[in-house]
Each structure stands twice: as structure tokens, then as C-alpha cells.
Amino acid sequence: MAALPGQFALTNPNTGEAFVFQYFPTGIDLESRANWNPRDTTIGVQPIDYANTAPLRITVDELLLDRSDTNISIESDLRRLLAFMAEDSKLGRPPTLVVIWGVWQETVVLESVFIKQKLFTLEGDPVRAYLSLTLIEFQEDGTNTSVKINDNDNDSGSGIGDF
């Protein structure tokens, strides 16, 4: 599934279920980080060694869900979005998702959802809410991206961990 121009969407590639937001967010923040480990030293500035990269963190602020013009509750939409964080009994964890906006696509997990309900029907059902999402890049296990280095065993000849 590709988001149309001006759309922001989350989709579950295993079920095909998608949540296409009504409006494009006001901002999308991407955080990419390299991890460095300091070495012990007795004097001077601690030298650092590259360890790995952290998963990309995507923060999306002020997504708007609004049905105030029709006075129809958005509660089912909110529950459907929150279901993306529910544990899948087959996986033992929430499902991976694909976040799509414009030409950008990333496999992620939904780490957090912040909901600020702002307008209600006379019965108290929400008809407008602002949402913030935090998504984390997901990489399947089994790929050789995480290697444990034993600092006490440097005679393997691999060069890893040799200083």
C-alpha cells in the first residue's frame, strides 16, 4: 500500500490492515544515532570506539483526527490505532508495521501513542483528537547486525576489540 500524496499511513504487512490518517502531520522528526563506547583511561580524554547504530526513531506530532463536522465519534478509530500496539499471540509481541508518507517507507514498531481528546459529543464521545506517535525502526533477528564482542578474548585474530 502506498500513501497518496499528502497522506500519512501505518499498515500491518501481515494482515494488510491500514490506518490512513485524515490529515498529514504538522511535523515528522527523525532521530538517527551512532553508539560509541568510552575506553578506560587514567589521564586525558577518554578515547571512544564505535559500537553500532541505534534504530531510527520517528516522532510524529500533532496528527489530527476530526469528525466534528459530522459529530460522529472517533473512538473506534482510536481503538483501531491502539490495536497496533497490542501483543500478537503468534509473535509474542506487537506486530511490525510499515509507516508510509510520500516516497518514504520504513518498517517500524509503534512504541507510544499520546492522545489528546479535544472535542466531544453531548454524550461525551470524542469527535476530535490530536495524536503524537513514536515509531522505532525494526530489524528482524537473524541478520548479522548485532555482534557481541568479548573484550577479554582478543587473540581470535579477528581484529575486533584489539586496541
N, C-alpha and C positions, 0 to 999 in steps of 0.2 A: 504494500500500500504506500503510495506517495502522497504527501500532503500537497494540497493545491497551493498556488501562490497565496501568501498571506495567512496560511493555516499552520497551526502547531498541533501535533498529534502524538499520542502514545499508542502503541499497538503490541499485542502479545503475539509473537510469531508462531507459537504453538497452537493457539486456538483461533487466531485471526481476529479476535476481539479488538476493537479500536475505540479510543476515546479521542475525538477531534474537538478541540476547544473552539468555542463560538467566536472568540476574538484572539488575535495574535497578542502575545505578552508585550508589556512595555519594556522589558529588558531580559536578556539572557546572559548570565555570567558563566564563563568557562575558567576553571582553575586547573592548571597543569603544574605538576611539581616533580622535581628530581630529589631523591633522598640521598643524603650524604651522611657518612658515619665519621665522627671525630676519632682520631687515634690518641692514645695516652701519650703525654709528653711531660717532661719535668720543667722545661723552661720554654719561653716563647709562645707563639701562637700554635694552637693545636692543628696539625695537618688533618685534612679530611679526605676520605675516599668515597668515590661514587658507589652507591649500593644498588639502586634501581629507580624506577619511576613509579609514582603513585598513580592510581586510576584517575582519569579525568573526572572532575566534579562539575556538574552542571547545575546552576541555581537559576530558577525561573521565578521572577517576582511579578506580582500583580496580573495574574491570569484572571479574567473576568468571566463568571457565569451569570447571565442576566436574563430572566424571563419576566421582568417587572411589567413589560408592556402587555403581557397576556395574563399576568397574575397566576401563572402555573408554577407549582413547586419545583425546585431544583434538587430536592432531597434525593431522588432516585439517581440523579447524575452524580451527586457527591458520593453516594454509596457505591456506585459503579467504579468511580475513580479509586476510592479507598480499597476496593476489592483487588486492585493491582498490587497491594501490599500484603494481602492475605497469603498464608502459607499454603502452597500446593502440596497435597498429601503425597503425590508421587515423587516430588522433588525434595520434600522436607524443608522447603524454603519458598519465599515468594518467587513468582516467575520472572524470567528476564523479559525485558521489553525493548522495543525499538522506539527511540524518540526521533521524530521527523519534523524538520522545519526547513522550508526552501529546499536547497540541494543537500543539506546536512542530514546525516543519518548516523546514529550511534546506538550500539547495544548497551543497555543500562539496566540497573535495578532502581526501583523507586525507594529512596532512603527515607524521605519525610514529605509530608503534606501538611501545610498550615492553611486553615480555612478561617476566613473572617466573614461571617454572615452579616449582611448589612441591611437587608430589607425583607420584610415578612408580610404574609397574607394576614387577614384578620384572625385566622385560625392559628397563626404562629408558624406556618411553614415558610422556609426560606425561598425567596424568589430572586435574590441577588447575593453573590458571594465573591470575594476576592481570594485567590489562592496563590500560595507560593509552594514550589516543588524543589526538592533536592534530589538529583539523579546522580548515580555513580556508574562510571564505565564498568562493564562486566566482561571478564575474560574467562572462558571455560577452563576448568582444571585439565591437566594433562599436556598443556603446552609448556615448553621449556622456557618459561619466563621467570620462574622462581627457583633459585638455586641456593641451598643452604651452604654457607662457607664455614668450615671449621678452622678458626684461627690457630688452633693448637697443632694442626696437622698440615704443615707447609711443605713436606717433602714429596708431594704427589707429582711434582714436575709440571703441574698444570699452569703455574704462574698465578693462579687466583689466590689471593690472600698473601702472596710473597711480597715483603716490603724491603 
